[in-house]
Amino acid sequence: MWDPAKYLDFGDHRGRPFHDLLDRIGTEAPRAVIDLGCGPGNLTETLAHRWPDATLTALDSSAEMVAAARERGLAARLCPVQKWKPGQDTDVVVSNAVLQWVPEHPDLLRSWAAQLPAKAWIAVQVPGNFGAPSHALVRDLVAEPEWRDRLEPVRLREEDAVLDPAGYADLMTAAGCDVDAWETTYLQRLTGQDPVLEWITGTALRPIRAALPDADWTAFRTALAPRLAGAYPRRPDGSTWFPFRRVFFVARTR
């Protein structure tokens, strides 16, 4: 279950890669624009402002996120990315911080490229920090005897959850697209008590939260907090630097 309010706790930091991605889409008047994984809709609104004459579709696999997007006045619908099919008027597909949850997403990308009309744009951003301490320390804790059996069904994202920019460039070029791929590491300044823990609570820790009763969840967070604080120490001014690598590409069909 996604918590829209928790996700928006770091809305500025989470939104910046979306805007960087949109800056590389070079179309002026698309007919239909799709936001695959619209979340609470705060970024989808940007698409409506940029292309006011386009038909905008907002989809998400979370009922909670769809409800939050609808509260913003968006006609959001419940639909996982695996079920979506492009239409012949789909000129822009945006997928922001979604495909890392979909192991088969390279096959999806090939399929979308084959079905989209000529000169359509596919714009994707995925986190590329699965080898960072914020994720490695979680996997280490889950593997310890105290938690291993209780969390055995939970499948956490590993370092190979996404490709690097060259991997996506090769993939989409082979699919018949012109590609621009890159990566950026954002040095994010976080504040508050255990800020990195709070950040991943809204994303990476969701499967663990869903698997544990309240008391065990509190115990897990209590065990994880000092490990994260050691990897991401608080600075003298009370803030914490949180480097976050993200991988991007925009691909245009021929």
ROPAVEX-472475 format. One record per atom (N, C-alpha, C, O, CB): residue in one letter; y, x, z. Coordinates in pm, whole numbers, padded with zeros to 5 digits, always signed. Atoms other than C-alpha are relative to their C-alpha. Glycine has a CB too. Layout:
N
aYXZ
...
//
This chain:
254
m-00120+00085+00000
m+00000+00000+00000
m+00124+00088+00000
m+00136+00181+00080
m+00001-00096+00123
w-00127-00072+00006
w+00343+00130-00096
w+00103-00070+00089
w+00105-00192+00100
w+00052+00008-00147
d-00109+00051-00082
d+00640+00088+00139
d+00131+00032-00073
d+00175+00147-00070
d-00001+00063+00145
p-00123-00029+00075
p+00957+00051-00075
p+00110+00061+00085
p+00182+00149+00039
p+00051-00126-00063
a-00106-00053-00086
a+01187+00118+00221
a-00023+00146+00032
a+00070+00227+00027
a+00010-00081+00129
k+00032-00140-00029
k+01007+00440+00315
k+00022+00087-00124
k+00073+00198-00114
k-00146+00014+00049
y-00017-00075+00124
y+01008+00551-00050
y+00148+00028-00027
y+00184+00135-00077
y-00061-00077-00118
l-00143-00015+00026
l+01385+00498-00068
l+00073+00082+00106
l+00192+00107+00093
l+00063-00136-00010
d-00064-00083-00102
d+01450+00705+00246
d+00063+00125-00061
d+00165+00174-00013
d-00102+00040+00106
f-00051-00120+00068
f+01500+01003+00012
f+00037-00034-00144
f+00007+00041-00237
f-00106+00114+00004
g-00027+00052+00133
g+01630+00803-00281
g+00079+00094-00090
g+00051+00103-00209
g+00074-00127+00011
d-00081-00091+00083
d+01888+01060-00397
d-00086+00112-00055
d-00078+00144-00174
d+00117+00058+00082
h+00086-00109+00045
h+01634+01342-00413
h-00105-00049-00099
h-00133+00018-00198
h-00068+00067+00120
r+00103+00052+00090
r+01368+01126-00575
r+00060-00045-00133
r-00008-00044-00236
r-00074-00117+00066
g-00063+00050+00122
g+01617+00991-00829
g+00050+00107-00093
g+00060+00084-00214
g+00112-00088+00035
r-00059-00104+00085
r+01757+01319-00955
r-00089+00038-00118
r-00038+00049-00230
r+00030+00123+00082
p+00084-00034+00117
p+01453+01412-01172
p-00002-00111-00105
p-00012-00082-00224
p-00142+00029+00046
f-00004+00112+00095
f+01464+01065-01330
f+00121+00014-00093
f+00108-00004-00214
f+00005-00135+00075
h-00121-00014+00082
h+01821+01123-01448
h-00008+00123-00090
h+00039+00120-00203
h+00125+00008+00090
d+00019-00119+00084
d+01735+01473-01570
d-00093-00029-00117
d-00073+00022-00227
d-00055+00116+00084
l+00092+00039+00106
l+01450+01323-01769
l+00071-00084-00106
l+00056-00060-00225
l-00120-00077+00058
l-00068+00090+00095
l+01666+01050-01925
l+00099+00074-00087
l+00124+00035-00201
l+00071-00111+00075
d-00098-00075+00078
d+01921+01306-02038
d-00060+00059-00127
d+00014+00092-00220
d+00060+00111+00084
r+00065-00062+00116
r+01664+01442-02287
r-00051-00104-00100
r-00109-00067-00202
r-00115+00087+00045
i+00043+00103+00095
i+01591+01107-02456
i+00114-00025-00097
i+00223-00068-00058
i-00042-00133+00075
g-00109+00002+00097
g+01789+01108-02778
g+00002-00121-00091
g+00010-00107-00213
g-00006+00121-00083
t-00008+00121+00082
t+01791+00749-02892
t+00115-00087+00049
t+00142-00093+00169
t-00134-00078+00004
e-00118+00077-00036
e+02092+00518-02900
e-00025-00149+00013
e+00036-00215+00098
e+00106+00023-00102
a+00017+00145+00003
a+01962+00170-02973
a-00148-00039-00011
a-00190-00093-00113
a+00078-00061-00118
p+00142+00039+00003
p+01594+00120-02883
p-00015-00152+00006
p+00067-00222+00064
p-00077+00066+00116
r+00027+00143-00004
r+01444-00223-02935
r-00062-00043+00133
r-00016-00139+00194
r-00092-00040-00115
a+00067+00033-00126
a+01213-00228-02632
a-00019+00128+00080
a-00058+00231+00026
a-00136-00070-00024
v+00012-00113-00092
v+01211+00005-02329
v-00095-00041+00112
v-00082-00150+00169
v+00141+00042+00058
i+00100+00028-00102
i+00919+00023-02085
i+00014+00100+00113
i+00017+00220+00089
i-00143+00004-00059
d+00004-00086-00118
d+00936+00160-01731
d-00136-00018+00065
d-00161-00119+00131
d+00117-00033+00101
l+00136+00006-00055
l+00577+00234-01630
l-00002+00063+00138
l+00004+00185+00153
l-00101+00072-00095
g-00011-00046-00137
g+00576+00259-01253
g+00143-00011+00047
g+00205+00087+00087
g-00050+00143+00013
c-00143+00023-00028
c+00914+00103-01182
c+00037+00017+00146
c+00155+00028+00178
c+00039-00137-00045
g-00032-00011-00141
g+00882+00132-00805
g+00090-00115+00045
g+00075-00227-00003
g+00067+00133+00030
p-00087+00107-00050
p+01151-00063-00617
p+00111-00041-00096
p+00192-00128-00064
p+00061+00042+00128
g-00093+00045+00103
g+01360-00087-00934
g+00136+00063+00001
g+00217+00035-00088
g+00017-00143+00011
n-00134-00059-00006
n+01658+00120-00829
n+00030+00090-00120
n+00144+00098-00164
n+00016+00079+00129
l-00021-00085+00117
l+01607+00363-01118
l-00014-00078-00130
l+00050-00044-00230
l-00098+00115+00002
t+00015+00084+00119
t+01497+00098-01366
t+00134-00061-00040
t+00161-00080-00158
t-00102-00112+00024
e-00133+00054+00030
e+01847-00047-01336
e+00080+00095-00089
e+00162+00050-00169
e+00076-00026+00130
t-00068-00099+00085
t+01971+00277-01496
t-00033-00022-00146
t+00054-00008-00233
t-00039+00142+00042
l+00041+00025+00138
l+01772+00195-01809
l+00074-00120-00057
l+00115-00119-00173
l-00152-00023-00008
a-00071+00119+00046
a+01933-00147-01831
a+00146+00031-00031
a+00203-00024-00125
a-00009-00112+00105
h-00140-00037+00024
h+02280+00008-01807
h+00013+00087-00125
h+00109+00073-00201
h+00057+00073+00121
r-00012-00090+00115
r+02209+00275-02066
r-00025-00073-00132
r+00045-00048-00231
r-00099+00116+00013
w+00035+00071+00124
w+02050+00042-02323
w+00007-00151+00025
w-00097-00216+00033
w-00142+00042-00050
p-00014+00140-00039
p+02190-00304-02247
p-00055-00099-00103
p-00087-00212-00067
p+00145-00031+00024
d+00050+00091+00103
d+02073-00453-02578
d-00152+00007-00018
d-00208-00071-00095
d+00067+00030-00130
a+00145-00014+00013
a+01710-00341-02540
a-00072-00103+00087
a-00019-00147+00189
a-00044+00143+00039
t+00088+00079-00085
t+01431-00560-02409
t-00064+00095+00101
t-00136+00187+00063
t-00110-00076-00085
l+00046-00089-00105
l+01347-00398-02075
l-00118-00062+00074
l-00110-00175+00122
l+00114+00033+00099
t+00118+00043-00073
t+01001-00428-01920
t-00025+00097+00114
t-00029+00218+00092
t-00124-00009-00093
a+00026-00081-00118
a+00933-00302-01566
a-00137-00035+00055
a-00164-00151+00087
a+00110-00022+00108
l+00137+00022-00046
l+00571-00259-01455
l-00031+00092+00117
l+00020+00204+00124
l-00101+00022-00115
d+00046-00085-00110
d+00410-00129-01138
d-00134-00053+00049
d-00165-00171+00035
d+00104+00003+00115
s+00131+00041-00051
s+00064-00133-00980
s+00006-00048+00144
s-00095-00094+00198
s-00097+00115-00011
s-00016+00040-00139
s+00203-00211-00633
s+00072-00134+00009
s+00183-00149-00043
s+00078+00107+00078
a-00064+00130-00018
a+00276-00572-00540
a+00127+00012+00082
a+00224-00060+00058
a-00096-00098+00067
e-00119-00019-00083
e+00522-00449-00277
e+00116+00053-00081
e+00230+00010-00064
e-00031+00093+00116
m-00105-00056+00083
m+00715-00245-00530
m+00051-00103-00101
m+00172-00113-00124
m-00051+00125-00074
v-00041+00105+00094
v+00718-00529-00783
v+00091-00101+00070
v+00193-00142+00014
v-00124-00072-00060
a-00083+00095-00075
a+00856-00763-00516
a+00139+00058+00027
a+00239-00012+00016
a-00068-00037+00133
a-00130-00064-00026
a+01130-00512-00429
a+00083+00006-00128
a+00205-00014-00123
a-00020+00140+00057
a-00073-00005+00127
a+01222-00472-00797
a+00052-00138-00038
a+00163-00150-00089
a-00090+00055-00112
r-00045+00137+00031
r+01240-00848-00841
r+00119-00040+00085
r+00206-00116+00040
r-00114-00099+00020
e-00115+00029-00086
e+01480-00867-00547
e+00129+00057-00058
e+00238+00011-00025
e-00024+00056+00141
r-00116-00057+00067
r+01713-00653-00758
r+00035-00075-00128
r+00130-00039-00198
r-00025+00147-00033
g-00027+00079+00119
g+01700-00911-01035
g-00076+00045-00124
g-00049-00004-00233
g+00144+00002-00029
l+00079-00047+00113
l+01451-00725-01257
l-00122-00089-00020
l-00181-00138+00076
l-00043+00146+00022
a+00119+00080+00031
a+01173-00914-01432
a-00122+00091+00003
a-00188+00113-00098
a+00013-00069-00141
a+00110-00093-00016
a+00912-00677-01294
a-00133-00074+00004
a-00141-00189+00049
a+00018+00084+00127
r+00134+00060+00002
r+00540-00742-01340
r-00101+00097+00057
r-00084+00219+00051
r-00039-00040-00144
l+00110-00078-00056
l+00224-00623-01171
l-00094+00041-00113
l-00156-00044-00177
l-00075-00079+00109
c+00088-00049+00106
c+00032-00402-01413
c-00020+00150+00018
c+00078+00225+00015
c+00060-00031-00140
p+00023-00145-00006
p-00133-00060-01370
p+00020+00063-00137
p+00002-00002-00240
p-00141+00031+00052
v-00029-00066+00128
v-00046+00196-01635
v-00122+00003-00091
v-00109+00005-00213
v+00050+00142+00024
q+00122-00006+00082
q-00410+00206-01748
q-00018-00125-00085
q-00087-00122-00187
q-00122+00018+00089
k+00017+00128+00072
k-00384-00157-01865
k+00109-00026-00103
k+00096-00117-00185
k-00003-00114+00099
w-00112+00028+00090
w-00057-00131-02056
w-00031+00047-00142
w-00091+00153-00162
w+00128+00067+00050
k+00015-00034+00142
k-00061-00129-02437
k+00137-00005-00068
k+00211-00102-00048
k-00100-00095-00070
p-00130+00002+00068
p+00241-00036-02651
p+00008-00111-00104
p-00093-00148-00166
p+00027+00134-00067
g-00026+00092+00109
g+00396-00293-02883
g+00063+00074-00117
g+00107+00188-00102
g+00091-00115+00047
q-00055-00066+00118
q+00519-00216-03231
q+00152+00011+00002
q+00211+00074-00085
q-00043-00074-00123
d-00144-00018-00016
d+00879-00249-03113
d+00034+00088+00120
d+00151+00099+00157
d+00069-00136+00014
t-00021-00085-00117
t+00834-00015-02814
t+00057+00134-00046
t-00016+00216-00103
t-00131+00020+00080
d-00066-00122+00045
d+01082+00264-02879
d+00017+00104+00109
d+00037+00222+00080
d+00133-00033-00057
v-00013-00094-00112
v+01105+00421-02532
v-00100-00037+00109
v-00105-00151+00154
v+00146+00000+00057
v+00092+00015-00113
v+00834+00467-02269
v+00041+00102+00106
v+00045+00222+00078
v-00150+00020-00044
v-00038-00088-00110
v+00943+00610-01934
v-00106-00012+00110
v-00141-00122+00151
v+00142-00035+00055
s+00095-00004-00111
s+00692+00717-01667
s+00045+00110+00096
s+00029+00228+00068
s-00147+00024-00050
n-00061-00093-00095
n+00854+00878-01365
n-00081+00005+00129
n-00088-00093+00203
n+00146-00042+00030
a+00076-00023-00124
a+00636+01023-01085
a-00111-00103+00019
a-00125-00162+00127
a+00094-00003+00119
v+00109+00097-00003
v+00338+00801-01168
v-00133+00061-00043
v-00235+00041+00023
v+00034-00119-00090
l+00125-00040+00063
l+00080+00976-01383
l-00081+00099+00083
l-00199+00120+00054
l+00028+00060-00134
q+00078-00087-00089
q-00020+01222-01110
q-00107-00077+00076
q-00203-00019+00125
q+00093+00070+00098
w+00099+00084-00068
w-00208+00928-00956
w-00112-00044-00094
w-00207-00110-00050
w+00068-00122+00058
v+00094+00051+00101
v-00405+00868-01278
v-00075+00119-00060
v-00022+00187-00149
v+00075-00082-00113
p+00071-00119+00049
p-00673+01134-01342
p-00018+00002-00151
p-00019+00110-00211
p-00135+00008+00065
e+00025+00006+00144
e-00731+01014-01699
e+00128-00007-00081
e+00125-00047-00198
e-00086-00119-00032
h-00126+00022+00071
h-00363+01023-01793
h+00014+00081-00129
h+00086+00034-00218
h+00113+00032+00091
p-00009-00063+00133
p-00401+01284-02073
p-00055-00089-00111
p+00001-00093-00221
p-00074+00133+00001
d+00055+00093+00101
d-00620+01032-02257
d+00097-00116-00026
d+00112-00161-00139
d-00137-00053+00045
l-00098+00107+00017
l-00361+00760-02194
l+00115+00045-00088
l+00159-00028-00176
l+00052-00047+00136
l-00112-00050+00079
l-00087+00976-02338
l-00036+00011-00148
l+00044-00023-00234
l+00046+00136+00053
r+00045-00006+00140
r-00288+01040-02655
r-00004-00140-00061
r+00038-00161-00174
r-00140+00067-00011
s+00010+00137+00049
s-00353+00669-02688
s+00137-00061-00026
s+00158-00125-00129
s-00077-00087+00100
w-00135+00053+00020
w+00013+00575-02643
w+00064+00060-00124
w+00126-00011-00203
w+00087+00026+00123
a-00060-00065+00116
a+00123+00831-02901
a-00056-00056-00130
a+00016-00069-00229
a-00023+00152+00005
a+00064+00053+00121
a-00124+00688-03151
a+00044-00143-00030
a+00045-00185-00146
a-00151+00005+00014
q-00032+00141+00018
q-00013+00327-03095
q+00149-00029-00016
q+00187-00134-00067
q-00053-00078+00117
l-00143+00024+00007
l+00364+00365-03075
l+00051+00011-00143
l-00010+00078-00226
l+00075+00098+00090
p-00058-00013+00134
p+00584+00322-03382
p+00059+00139-00021
p+00075+00216+00075
p+00109-00107-00022
a-00062-00128+00031
a+00737+00621-03556
a+00135+00012+00070
a+00208-00087+00085
a+00018+00017-00153
k-00127-00034-00065
k+01032+00788-03379
k+00015-00064+00138
k+00127-00078+00188
k+00115-00043-00089
a-00003+00048-00138
a+00939+00637-03041
a-00002+00119+00095
a-00049+00227+00062
a-00120-00096+00028
w-00011-00105-00101
w+00999+00837-02726
w-00092-00029+00118
w-00097-00141+00168
w+00145+00015+00048
i+00076+00003-00124
i+00759+00907-02439
i+00063+00101+00094
i+00069+00220+00061
i-00154+00030-00023
a-00068-00087-00095
a+00938+01051-02135
a-00074-00004+00133
a-00090-00110+00193
a+00148-00043+00018
v+00087-00008-00118
v+00732+01170-01838
v+00051+00107+00096
v+00090+00216+00055
v-00147+00030-00042
q-00022-00096-00107
q+00803+01339-01508
q-00110-00017+00103
q-00142-00129+00143
q+00141-00018+00065
v+00103+00002-00105
v+00531+01431-01257
v+00029+00110+00102
v+00078+00216+00065
v-00142+00017-00060
p-00010-00110-00097
p+00540+01627-00932
p-00096+00112-00036
p-00208+00088-00081
p-00028-00051+00144
g+00084-00115+00028
g+00405+01977-00978
g-00020+00088+00122
g-00036+00209+00109
g+00058+00081-00112
n+00002-00078-00125
n+00385+02081-00613
n-00128-00017+00079
n-00127-00003+00202
n+00117-00039+00086
f+00123+00028-00073
f+00022+02006-00528
f-00061+00124+00063
f-00149+00114+00149
f-00101-00065-00093
g+00043-00123-00065
g-00037+02371-00441
g+00092+00045+00112
g+00066+00146+00177
g-00012+00108-00100
a-00098-00037-00102
a+00260+02378-00204
a-00055-00029+00140
a-00150-00107+00154
a+00133-00076-00022
p+00047+00028-00137
p+00216+02382+00176
p+00003-00147+00037
p-00082-00192+00114
p+00083+00077+00098
s-00009+00143-00033
s+00323+02017+00194
s-00127-00075-00034
s-00158-00175+00030
s+00117-00063-00072
h+00125+00065+00038
h-00003+01924+00022
h-00122+00079+00046
h-00222+00020+00088
h-00005-00019-00151
a+00115-00082-00040
a-00233+02217+00100
a-00031-00019+00148
a-00148-00024+00186
a+00027+00148-00031
l+00023+00018-00143
l-00185+02170+00476
l-00064-00136+00030
l-00143-00148+00123
l+00132+00014+00076
v+00065+00131-00017
v-00279+01802+00445
v-00148+00010-00034
v-00233-00038+00041
v+00069-00108-00089
r+00141-00015+00039
r-00599+01891+00259
r-00077+00080+00105
r-00192+00049+00135
r-00012+00067-00137
d+00066-00080-00104
d-00679+02155+00523
d-00031-00084+00122
d-00140-00075+00178
d+00088+00120+00039
l+00022+00083-00119
l-00637+01907+00807
l-00108-00104-00025
l-00193-00127+00061
l+00130-00070+00041
v+00101+00101+00033
v-00844+01640+00633
v-00139+00061+00001
v-00236-00008+00033
v+00029-00062-00138
a+00131-00066+00007
a-01126+01895+00592
a-00053+00042+00137
a-00170+00080+00148
a+00009+00121-00089
e+00046-00040-00133
e-01143+01970+00966
e-00096-00103+00058
e-00087-00221+00026
e+00119+00019+00093
p+00104+00091-00051
p-01437+01822+01162
p+00052-00128+00063
p-00010-00234+00050
p-00084+00072+00101
e-00053+00120-00067
e-01218+01582+01360
e+00031-00112-00098
e+00022-00230-00062
e+00126+00035+00077
w-00046+00100+00096
w-01105+01406+01041
w-00093-00016-00120
w-00083-00115-00193
w+00138+00037-00048
r+00078-00003+00124
r-01365+01487+00776
r-00077-00130-00023
r-00069-00188-00131
r-00097+00118+00002
d+00083+00119+00019
d-01597+01192+00833
d+00084-00125-00015
d+00055-00211-00099
d-00097-00018+00116
r-00084+00119+00006
r-01324+00936+00893
r+00075-00010-00133
r+00105-00120-00180
r+00099+00000+00115
l-00080+00000+00123
l-01138+01039+00576
l-00082+00041-00121
l-00026+00072-00226
l+00119+00093+00015
e+00085-00041+00112
e-01437+01122+00356
e+00025-00080-00128
e+00022-00021-00236
e-00144-00013+00038
p-00024+00075+00125
p-01364+00834+00110
p+00135+00028-00065
p+00155-00006-00181
p-00011-00147+00027
v-00135-00021+00053
v-01002+00945+00066
v-00001+00114-00101
v-00055+00221-00076
v+00100+00030+00115
r-00008-00101+00105
r-00935+01133-00255
r+00146+00044-00015
r+00229-00029-00069
r-00056-00054-00135
l-00135-00053+00009
l-00625+01349-00230
l+00018+00073-00132
l-00078+00123-00190
l+00031+00092+00118
r-00029-00072+00123
r-00454+01500-00531
r-00015+00150+00021
r+00037+00206+00118
r+00141-00032-00050
e+00018-00144-00004
e-00559+01859-00597
e+00104+00067-00091
e+00187+00001-00153
e-00145+00038-00044
e-00098-00075+00080
e-00365+02134-00774
e-00008-00033-00148
e+00091-00017-00220
e-00020+00148+00020
d+00016+00031+00142
d-00505+02025-01111
d+00030-00146-00034
d-00010-00195-00139
d-00141+00032-00043
a-00031+00141+00024
a-00372+01668-01079
a+00088-00019-00122
a+00083-00124-00186
a+00068-00060+00122
v-00089+00006+00116
v-00114+01744-01350
v-00012+00130-00078
v-00062+00230-00026
v+00149-00026+00043
l-00005-00120+00082
l-00074+01992-01635
l+00131+00074+00024
l+00223+00020+00085
l-00016-00036-00149
d-00128-00070+00000
d+00192+02258-01660
d+00076-00037-00128
d+00019-00103-00214
d-00020+00155+00012
p-00075+00039+00120
p+00468+02223-01923
p-00069+00037-00130
p-00068-00042-00225
p+00136+00062+00004
a+00069-00040+00124
a+00271+02420-02183
a-00119-00090-00028
a-00149-00121-00143
a-00045+00147+00010
g+00113+00090+00019
g-00030+02197-02124
g+00042-00133-00059
g-00024-00184-00150
g-00070-00023+00131
y-00049+00127+00057
y+00170+01881-02189
y+00056+00021-00141
y+00040-00066-00227
y+00107-00061+00090
a-00052-00027+00134
a+00342+02042-02486
a-00114+00009-00102
a-00104-00045-00212
a+00082+00130-00001
d+00115-00010+00089
d+00006+02130-02641
d-00064-00137-00022
d-00099-00173-00135
d-00104+00098+00057
l+00063+00133+00007
l-00135+01785-02563
l+00076-00092-00095
l+00017-00155-00182
l-00007-00063+00138
m-00078+00095+00077
m+00150+01590-02717
m+00025+00049-00143
m+00038-00032-00234
m+00133-00027+00068
t-00009-00052+00136
t+00190+01821-03016
t-00126-00034-00078
t-00119-00076-00194
t+00024+00153+00001
a+00126+00035+00065
a-00178+01771-03096
a-00009-00150-00027
a-00080-00192-00119
a-00116+00044+00087
a-00001+00144+00021
a-00115+01396-03064
a+00099-00043-00107
a+00116-00162-00132
a+00032-00071+00131
g-00089+00031+00111
g+00140+01419-03346
g+00144-00023+00037
g+00215-00097-00032
g-00049-00118-00069
c-00137+00020-00048
c+00467+01438-03153
c+00080+00130-00006
c+00024+00240-00005
c-00001-00056+00143
d-00091-00110-00026
d+00769+01663-03139
d+00029+00000+00150
d+00059-00105+00207
d+00132-00012-00084
v+00003-00004-00147
v+00787+01783-02778
v+00104+00096+00055
v+00130+00204+00001
v-00138+00042+00048
d-00085-00085-00083
d+01036+01922-02529
d-00058-00007+00140
d-00058-00114+00201
d+00153-00045-00004
a+00064+00000-00133
a+00864+02028-02204
a+00062+00110+00085
a+00099+00216+00035
a-00154+00022-00013
w-00063-00097-00090
w+01001+02208-01899
w-00040-00031+00143
w-00103-00133+00170
w+00154-00001-00016
e+00019+00026-00143
e+00980+02239-01523
e+00124+00043+00076
e+00199+00130+00032
e-00125+00074+00053
t-00114-00032-00087
t+01237+02252-01246
t-00049-00001+00144
t-00123-00091+00185
t+00118-00101-00020
t+00024+00003-00144
t+01205+02347-00881
t+00132-00033+00069
t+00228+00045+00063
t-00058+00136+00052
y-00119+00044-00071
y+01461+02155-00678
y-00008+00050+00145
y-00107+00026+00214
y+00013-00157-00004
l-00006-00043-00139
l+01560+02317-00350
l+00073-00110+00078
l+00196-00114+00083
l+00071+00139+00016
q-00055+00120-00062
q+01609+02000-00150
q+00035+00028+00147
q-00043+00086+00222
q-00101-00117-00011
r-00046-00015-00138
r+01807+01999+00172
r-00029-00130+00074
r+00034-00233+00047
r+00153+00036+00007
l+00037+00117-00077
l+01646+01757+00417
l+00053+00013+00142
l+00073+00124+00192
l-00153-00020+00000
t-00047+00001-00138
t+01767+01656+00762
t-00088-00095+00081
t-00164-00175+00026
t+00150-00042+00009
g+00074+00089-00087
g+01618+01483+01062
g-00121+00067+00061
g-00153+00182+00030
g-00042-00122-00075
q+00119-00048-00067
q+01312+01525+01277
q-00119-00006-00095
q-00147-00111-00153
q-00028-00082+00126
d+00119-00007+00086
d+01003+01637+01079
d+00027-00058-00139
d-00044-00149-00181
d-00118-00075+00065
p-00038+00064+00126
p+01169+01565+00743
p-00105+00011-00110
p-00120-00081-00190
p+00127+00060-00048
v+00102-00012+00104
v+00888+01700+00524
v-00115-00098+00028
v-00170-00157-00065
v-00054+00145-00008
l+00100+00100-00036
l+00638+01486+00713
l+00046-00139-00041
l-00033-00216-00096
l-00029+00004+00152
e-00050+00131+00038
e+00859+01183+00659
e+00000-00016-00152
e-00028-00125-00203
e+00142-00022+00056
w+00001+00007+00146
w+00890+01268+00289
w-00140-00035-00051
w-00155-00130-00128
w+00046+00134-00061
i+00135+00022+00056
i+00514+01286+00225
i-00064-00126+00057
i-00161-00177+00000
i-00090+00121+00029
t+00051+00128-00050
t+00451+00980+00444
t+00020-00111-00102
t-00062-00202-00114
t+00068-00038+00133
g-00028+00102+00101
g+00610+00775+00165
g-00076+00017-00129
g-00069-00070-00215
g+00144-00002-00029
t+00069-00027+00128
t+00392+00930-00108
t-00140+00053+00025
t-00237-00023+00025
t+00081+00100-00086
a+00131-00065-00004
a+00109+01179-00057
a-00090-00050+00113
a-00212-00050+00098
a+00018+00148+00014
l+00082+00043-00114
l-00005+01044+00280
l-00040-00147-00005
l-00109-00196+00085
l+00074+00026+00128
r+00034+00143+00007
r-00037+00683+00166
r-00150-00026+00007
r-00191-00116+00081
r+00055-00059-00129
p+00144+00028-00010
p-00416+00702+00110
p-00056+00023+00140
p-00148-00047+00183
p-00076+00085-00099
i+00047-00026-00136
i-00463+00849+00456
i+00045-00110+00094
i-00032-00156+00178
i+00050+00136+00050
r-00050+00109-00084
r-00243+00586+00620
r-00084-00126-00021
r-00112-00197+00075
r+00147-00029-00030
a+00079+00120+00029
a-00444+00313+00447
a-00140+00007+00059
a-00201-00096+00087
a-00010-00020-00149
a+00138-00017-00047
a-00773+00459+00573
a-00012+00004+00152
a-00122-00008+00205
a-00058+00124-00057
l+00006-00021-00144
l-00679+00501+00941
l+00062-00117+00077
l+00164-00171+00036
l+00071+00129+00037
p-00067+00095-00090
p-00611+00252+01219
p+00123+00065+00063
p+00140+00187+00055
p-00097-00049+00111
d-00130-00048-00047
d-00274+00284+01389
d-00011+00120+00094
d+00063+00217+00078
d+00073-00112+00070
a+00010-00109-00097
a-00386+00508+01677
a-00041+00131-00068
a+00013+00237-00037
a-00100-00036+00111
d+00044-00121+00070
d-00567+00752+01448
d+00110+00052-00093
d+00127+00173-00108
d-00128-00029-00081
w-00110-00042+00086
w-00274+00756+01208
w+00105+00077+00080
w+00156+00179+00034
w+00064-00121-00069
t-00096-00070-00087
t-00041+00854+01492
t-00054+00138+00038
t+00022+00235+00039
t+00029-00083+00127
a+00060-00128-00036
a-00283+01129+01596
a+00001+00097-00118
a+00024+00217-00101
a-00144-00020+00050
f-00001-00086+00119
f-00307+01260+01240
f+00140+00056-00023
f+00156+00175-00047
f-00048-00079-00124
r-00139-00045+00016
r+00072+01277+01207
r+00037+00104+00106
r+00105+00202+00077
r+00097-00120+00006
t-00031-00092-00109
t+00095+01449+01546
t-00062+00137-00025
t-00002+00239+00009
t-00049-00057+00134
a+00065-00126+00031
a-00151+01715+01432
a+00065+00070-00120
a+00071+00192-00125
a-00148-00022-00028
l-00057-00057+00122
l+00018+01764+01095
l+00143+00050+00020
l+00182+00149-00042
l-00004-00103-00110
a-00144-00030-00013
a+00381+01778+01212
a+00029+00147+00029
a+00112+00205-00041
a+00060-00085+00109
p-00035-00141-00027
p+00382+02129+01366
p-00041+00095-00112
p+00023+00198-00132
p-00065+00046+00129
r+00041-00084+00112
r+00197+02275+01068
r+00107-00003-00110
r+00142+00100-00167
r-00137-00045-00056
l-00106+00011+00100
l+00458+02143+00829
l+00129+00066+00048
l+00199+00131-00029
l+00026-00147-00034
a-00121-00062-00054
a+00738+02254+01060
a-00009+00152-00008
a+00093+00219-00026
a+00023-00045+00145
g+00016-00144+00013
g+00592+02605+01053
g+00019+00048-00143
g+00074+00156-00166
g-00136+00040+00049
a-00014-00038+00141
a+00580+02610+00674
a+00140-00024-00053
a+00186+00044-00144
a-00099-00078-00084
y-00136+00036+00041
y+00924+02452+00639
y+00090+00000+00124
y+00121-00107+00177
y+00003-00140-00073
p-00073-00008-00128
p+01127+02577+00938
p+00141-00059-00009
p+00205-00057-00114
p+00009+00144+00046
r-00136+00053-00008
r+01446+02413+01047
r+00100+00115+00004
r+00079+00214+00073
r+00016-00092+00125
r-00105-00102+00006
r+01760+02614+00972
r+00093-00015+00121
r+00089-00117+00190
r+00081-00011-00134
p-00090+00008-00117
p+02025+02690+01236
p+00090-00123+00000
p+00128-00172+00106
p+00085+00123+00006
d-00087+00118+00004
d+02236+02399+01112
d-00077-00131+00014
d-00019-00239+00004
d+00079-00001-00129
g+00081+00120-00020
g+01947+02157+01168
g-00064-00054-00126
g-00143-00149-00120
g+00083-00105+00060
s+00058+00047+00126
s+01858+02114+00801
s-00127+00079-00033
s-00157+00180+00029
s+00102+00013-00114
t+00125-00063+00043
t+01532+02206+00625
t-00001+00010-00151
t+00025-00089-00220
t-00124-00080+00051
w+00016-00015+00145
w+01486+02350+00277
w-00141-00043-00039
w-00239-00001+00022
w+00028+00146-00044
f+00129+00049+00048
f+01207+02173+00087
f-00006+00022-00151
f+00038-00065-00227
f-00021-00151+00037
p+00012-00022+00145
p+01135+02332-00254
p-00099-00099-00061
p-00206-00122-00005
p-00045+00146-00030
f+00084+00103+00063
f+00989+02073-00490
f-00002+00023-00151
f+00098+00004-00219
f+00052-00143+00033
r+00017-00026+00144
r+00854+02163-00836
r-00036-00131-00071
r-00119-00208-00023
r-00110+00108-00025
r+00031+00117+00081
r+00851+01893-01101
r-00017+00043-00146
r+00048+00137-00193
r+00112-00106+00012
v+00034-00030+00139
v+00712+01896-01455
v+00046-00117-00087
v+00025-00233-00052
v-00154+00026-00017
f-00060+00100+00088
f+00880+01711-01743
f-00045+00021-00144
f-00078+00132-00185
f+00153+00004+00009
f+00000-00014+00147
f+00834+01637-02109
f+00054-00128-00060
f+00041-00237-00005
f-00143+00030-00054
v-00030+00114+00087
v+00981+01412-02372
v-00067+00029-00134
v-00058+00140-00187
v+00158-00023-00017
a+00072-00014+00127
a+00776+01355-02686
a+00045-00111-00094
a+00058-00227-00054
a-00155-00004+00022
r-00044+00099+00101
r+00889+01182-03006
r-00107-00009-00108
r-00146+00091-00168
r+00138+00039-00063
t+00102+00019+00103
t+00634+01032-03240
t+00061+00020-00139
t+00181+00003-00159
t-00062-00141+00011
r-00048-00028+00135
r+00657+01118-03609
r-00025-00120-00091
r+00009-00115-00209
r-00067+00126-00057
//
